[in-house]
Amino acid sequence: MSKGIAENLHPGTAIEKHRRWRGLKDTAYDYGQWCRLWGILLKWALAHPAQNVKAVFRYRWMFSYLTVPSFFDRLCAGQRGAGLRAARNNLNYLASDVTETLTTIFSADLHLHPGSKKAEALNKQIICVDELLPALIGKGFPNCKTILLQEYPMYLPSLINQHSPVHYIGQTELHGLPADVCPLPSFEAGLAIEDDFPKIGCCMLTSNMPCDGSIMTSMLQDRRIGLPTQPLNIPLRWKREEVQEYAVAELLSAIEFLEKYTGEKYDWDALKEACEIWNEQNKAKFEKWELNRTQLPPHTGSSAWLYRIFEHQAVCGEPKALKNDRKVNKLLQKQVAAGICPKTIRHRAVLWNTPCNNYANFNNWLLECWGIDSVCEMIDLHGTELIDTGTHESMLYGIARMYQTSTMRAHTKGGYELMLDGLWEKYDEFNADMVILFDQISCKGVGAISGLFEEGARQRNIRLCTVRQDLMDPTSISRREMRNDVNIFMQTVMNETPLDPSLVTFDDDESW
């Protein structure tokens, strides 16, 4: 009897004892890309060694970045062929861009360089924006760097290391904020309380996204960050055409604010070029969706939705990101054209609601344990309208729509029909045979319509598996509890036996 995958995992940490064997060709490719990742990380570490060491000891969240190679391995688990190549190329591009941005952040950080004239000069060229505001509006300032301030100390560490949010969430609750608020804004508030945001930038754009929890913590962040700040208010009922005039006016006001504090004049030609690149990035994403609608879905697994979020928020309008997209699409198209599917697919699932940050590789486990392929994810379906670059006004209209359909916003705002009916549409569109619905226990908005999902699934005879999770807090719902929700459903409702019985129950509570 062959050994199960879990037998190669250290108890408690679930770190692999040795690298996976995927066949000679895929194993060699995977190892080569793993070495490429180490090259990216070493190049970054050695470029500014003193500065980077200071950052590790100054910021608690920096320790999470030391575990990135293991994190990328988890996101590639179960991948073969073009899927493996797509995942590794996407992730290594992400690593390259993140390390480049961290270098900019730490070079300008007045916590690391107090009183530095060089750092102060660099800060005049840095625009900070809320992490849920895509950086596209900043492309009109080509001499400036637009940085999603919470992305690097909060969002990415929460994905890399499931334990990274726990301390900061605890600090937030210790200072009197409600314990039942979504862990995302709670984590952000904890960073502010601990003074663990880098001290960078000349000004900041905030927003009212995605929910009341984020708005509640914005005053704590504003006090600690201490930058000139302007909120960019995004309409809630974004399906209504009458709100678009207001949305464009908000963008014009934001541009005027940024011009004031950067000392730069807005460059509409640079914005047009970035919007056209973003349109091509979106078209590349449409191609991936079209491939996933076939019987040989090649672009699945956790790296697919993670890359899309990063691309939509941080590197929209970036030529290097578009180059990576086109390279990946060629790999995927070649495999589908050859009629190859190097994975066992028993079920095609639509994953709905926000995925769990502290279990970023959940999709990979679904495939390896039960043969469930995540052919479509709600978190992947945002910002998909092409931008008309014909006039300044049409570009702003397009960017406004992009912001209104941003991450964790496109389906949760605009009316419950978007969240509800959108699921049934994607179920049919991607030829799925089951739905996995994330029950994010701290999200009040989606929780209010949970019964409508169940009723809708019964009416359509759709098999719906509800998986509890708490986004960024592993102390509420553990990874094992999430897996158990699936195990019970697959055994009792689907009458299935696992592809790999060793993965049904294993210990990874101590895992990064």
DANOR-V112166 format. One record per residue. N is the residue number from 1. OMEGA is omega in degrees with one decimal (NA if undefined). Layout:
N & OMEGA
N & OMEGA
This chain:
1 & -178.5
2 & -179.6
3 & 176.5
4 & -178.0
5 & -176.5
6 & 178.6
7 & 176.0
8 & -177.7
9 & 174.4
10 & 179.7
11 & 177.6
12 & -176.7
13 & -176.5
14 & 173.3
15 & -177.0
16 & 177.7
17 & 174.8
18 & -176.0
19 & -179.2
20 & 169.6
21 & -176.9
22 & -169.3
23 & -172.4
24 & -174.5
25 & -177.8
26 & 178.7
27 & 179.1
28 & 179.7
29 & -178.8
30 & -179.8
31 & 178.4
32 & 178.9
33 & 174.7
34 & 176.3
35 & 176.7
36 & 177.0
37 & 178.5
38 & 176.1
39 & 178.1
40 & -177.1
41 & 180.0
42 & 177.3
43 & 178.1
44 & -176.1
45 & -174.8
46 & -179.8
47 & 179.2
48 & -171.5
49 & -177.5
50 & -179.1
51 & -178.2
52 & 176.8
53 & 177.1
54 & -179.9
55 & 179.5
56 & -178.6
57 & 179.3
58 & -172.5
59 & 178.8
60 & -175.7
61 & -178.4
62 & -179.5
63 & 179.8
64 & -178.2
65 & 177.8
66 & -177.1
67 & -175.8
68 & 179.8
69 & 177.5
70 & 178.8
71 & 179.6
72 & 176.7
73 & 179.9
74 & -179.3
75 & 179.5
76 & -178.3
77 & 177.2
78 & -177.5
79 & 176.7
80 & 172.5
81 & -177.5
82 & 177.6
83 & 176.8
84 & -178.4
85 & 176.5
86 & -178.9
87 & -177.4
88 & 178.9
89 & 177.6
90 & -175.8
91 & 179.9
92 & 172.8
93 & 177.3
94 & 179.8
95 & -179.7
96 & -178.9
97 & -178.6
98 & 179.5
99 & 177.0
100 & 179.9
101 & 177.4
102 & 176.5
103 & 177.2
104 & -179.2
105 & -175.5
106 & 177.1
107 & -179.0
108 & -171.0
109 & -179.0
110 & 169.3
111 & -179.7
112 & -177.1
113 & -178.4
114 & 177.8
115 & -177.2
116 & 177.1
117 & 179.4
118 & 178.9
119 & 179.0
120 & 178.3
121 & 179.0
122 & -179.5
123 & 177.9
124 & -179.3
125 & -178.9
126 & 174.5
127 & 176.1
128 & 176.2
129 & 174.8
130 & -173.0
131 & 179.9
132 & 172.1
133 & 176.9
134 & -172.3
135 & -172.1
136 & -178.5
137 & -179.6
138 & -179.7
139 & 175.3
140 & 174.7
141 & -173.1
142 & 178.4
143 & -178.2
144 & 176.2
145 & 177.6
146 & -174.6
147 & 173.9
148 & -166.5
149 & -176.6
150 & -175.6
151 & -169.1
152 & 174.2
153 & -174.1
154 & -169.5
155 & -178.2
156 & 176.0
157 & 179.7
158 & 176.8
159 & -173.5
160 & -173.7
161 & -175.9
162 & -177.4
163 & -175.1
164 & -179.6
165 & -165.8
166 & -178.3
167 & -175.6
168 & 175.8
169 & 177.4
170 & 178.5
171 & 178.7
172 & -179.4
173 & 178.1
174 & -178.9
175 & 167.2
176 & 176.4
177 & -174.6
178 & -179.2
179 & -177.2
180 & 176.8
181 & 178.4
182 & -177.9
183 & -179.5
184 & 177.3
185 & 177.2
186 & 175.8
187 & 179.4
188 & 179.5
189 & 178.2
190 & 175.3
191 & 179.0
192 & -179.9
193 & -179.6
194 & -177.1
195 & -176.9
196 & 167.2
197 & 173.5
198 & -179.2
199 & -174.6
200 & 169.1
201 & 176.4
202 & 179.2
203 & -177.8
204 & 170.4
205 & 173.9
206 & -179.4
207 & 175.6
208 & -178.7
209 & -8.6
210 & -168.8
211 & -178.5
212 & 178.2
213 & 178.4
214 & 178.7
215 & -178.9
216 & -176.2
217 & -174.2
218 & -178.9
219 & 176.7
220 & 179.4
221 & -177.8
222 & 179.8
223 & -175.0
224 & -178.0
225 & 170.9
226 & 178.2
227 & 168.3
228 & -169.3
229 & 171.9
230 & 176.1
231 & 172.1
232 & -173.7
233 & -177.4
234 & -179.1
235 & 178.6
236 & -179.7
237 & -169.8
238 & 177.0
239 & -178.0
240 & -176.2
241 & -175.3
242 & 180.0
243 & -172.9
244 & 177.1
245 & 176.0
246 & -178.3
247 & 178.4
248 & 178.0
249 & 176.8
250 & 178.7
251 & 177.6
252 & 177.5
253 & 178.6
254 & 178.6
255 & 177.8
256 & 177.5
257 & -178.5
258 & 177.0
259 & -178.6
260 & -172.1
261 & 175.3
262 & -175.8
263 & -178.7
264 & 174.0
265 & -175.9
266 & -177.2
267 & -176.7
268 & 177.6
269 & 177.3
270 & 177.7
271 & 179.7
272 & 179.1
273 & 180.0
274 & 179.1
275 & 179.0
276 & 175.0
277 & 178.4
278 & 176.1
279 & 179.1
280 & 174.7
281 & 178.8
282 & 178.5
283 & 177.0
284 & 177.1
285 & 177.1
286 & 179.0
287 & 178.5
288 & 178.2
289 & 179.9
290 & 177.4
291 & -179.7
292 & 176.4
293 & 179.2
294 & 177.1
295 & -179.7
296 & -174.6
297 & -173.6
298 & -170.2
299 & -179.1
300 & -176.0
301 & -172.5
302 & -178.4
303 & -178.2
304 & -178.8
305 & 179.8
306 & 179.3
307 & -179.3
308 & 177.9
309 & -178.3
310 & -179.5
311 & -178.2
312 & -174.8
313 & -166.1
314 & -173.2
315 & 173.0
316 & -179.2
317 & -178.7
318 & 179.7
319 & -179.0
320 & 177.8
321 & 178.4
322 & 177.2
323 & 178.1
324 & 178.9
325 & -177.2
326 & 177.0
327 & -179.4
328 & -178.5
329 & 177.3
330 & 178.4
331 & -178.5
332 & -178.7
333 & -179.5
334 & -179.2
335 & 180.0
336 & 179.1
337 & 179.4
338 & 179.1
339 & -176.7
340 & 174.3
341 & -172.7
342 & 176.2
343 & 179.7
344 & -178.9
345 & 173.8
346 & -175.9
347 & 175.3
348 & -173.5
349 & 165.5
350 & 177.9
351 & -171.2
352 & -173.3
353 & -174.8
354 & 178.5
355 & -175.1
356 & -179.6
357 & -175.7
358 & 168.8
359 & -173.4
360 & -178.4
361 & 178.9
362 & 179.3
363 & -178.9
364 & 176.8
365 & 178.6
366 & -177.4
367 & -173.9
368 & -177.7
369 & -171.1
370 & -177.8
371 & 179.0
372 & -179.2
373 & -177.3
374 & -173.8
375 & 179.8
376 & 178.3
377 & 179.2
378 & -175.5
379 & -179.7
380 & -169.4
381 & 179.4
382 & 176.3
383 & -169.5
384 & 178.3
385 & 178.4
386 & -176.1
387 & 175.7
388 & -176.2
389 & -175.8
390 & -178.9
391 & 176.1
392 & -177.0
393 & -178.6
394 & 176.5
395 & 178.9
396 & 176.6
397 & -179.9
398 & 178.4
399 & 177.6
400 & 178.0
401 & 177.1
402 & 179.9
403 & -179.8
404 & 178.9
405 & -176.4
406 & -179.8
407 & -179.4
408 & -175.9
409 & -171.8
410 & -175.9
411 & -175.9
412 & 175.9
413 & 179.0
414 & -177.2
415 & -173.5
416 & 179.9
417 & 179.6
418 & -179.3
419 & -173.3
420 & -176.3
421 & 178.3
422 & 179.7
423 & -177.3
424 & 177.9
425 & -178.8
426 & 176.2
427 & 178.8
428 & -174.4
429 & -176.8
430 & 175.1
431 & -177.8
432 & 174.1
433 & 174.6
434 & 178.0
435 & 169.4
436 & -177.2
437 & 176.2
438 & 175.8
439 & 179.5
440 & -165.2
441 & -179.8
442 & -179.6
443 & -174.6
444 & -175.2
445 & -178.7
446 & 179.1
447 & -177.5
448 & -178.2
449 & -178.8
450 & 179.2
451 & 178.8
452 & 175.5
453 & -178.4
454 & 179.3
455 & 179.9
456 & 178.8
457 & 178.8
458 & -178.9
459 & -177.1
460 & -178.9
461 & 179.1
462 & 178.9
463 & -173.8
464 & 177.9
465 & 178.9
466 & -179.1
467 & 179.6
468 & 174.4
469 & -179.4
470 & 171.8
471 & -175.6
472 & -175.4
473 & -178.7
474 & 179.4
475 & 178.3
476 & 178.0
477 & -177.8
478 & 176.0
479 & -179.7
480 & 178.3
481 & 175.8
482 & 179.0
483 & -178.5
484 & 175.8
485 & 179.0
486 & -178.6
487 & -178.8
488 & -179.4
489 & -176.7
490 & -177.9
491 & -173.5
492 & -177.6
493 & -176.5
494 & -178.8
495 & -177.8
496 & 167.7
497 & -176.0
498 & 172.4
499 & 179.6
500 & -177.9
501 & -178.5
502 & -177.7
503 & 180.0
504 & 179.6
505 & 173.7
506 & -171.8
507 & 174.8
508 & -178.1
509 & -179.3
510 & -175.3
511 & 171.3
512 & NA
